[in-house]
Amino acid sequence: MIQQKEITLPRFRRGYHLITQLIEENFRELPEKGLMHILVKHTSAGITLNENADPTVRSDFESFINKMIPENDPGYIHTYEGSDDMPAHLKSSVIGAEITIPISNYRLNLGIWQGIYFCEFRNSGGKRKMVLTIYN
């Protein structure tokens, strides 16, 4: 059986935001076993798994990726939507727009320190949509 929901996230400021609880709230009853696939439906945002305990991880992510993919690079041609636009597209491709998580014993089978991060790469990204699909 396949279950699917499209959800609209609240507006997030630029950065890395733990959304594990928000995802779990949208599927309160998970199957005994299966897979959850999450797709971010935007080209300037992303999703990833990483440490959920220390909030400085989020700051370090932001700092590192901004050094790796800086704004105002003179080589960018796609600049008409602002200095954060092309870097946001590149960051989305590097981080990725989808993840798949196993479901075991009616729960997302994440590591003890893992959380789901929504990555907003625009200064004003607005409300973002995600598709959550469960396969069991």
Buried (B, 14 or more C-beta within 10 A) or exposed (E): EEBEEEBEBEEBEBBBBBBBEBBBEEBEEBBEEBBBBBBBEBEBBBBBBBBBEEEEBBEEBBEEBBEEBEBEEEEBEEEEEEBBBBBBBBBBEBBEBBBEBEBEEEEBBBEEEBBBBBBBBBEEBEEBEBBBBBBE
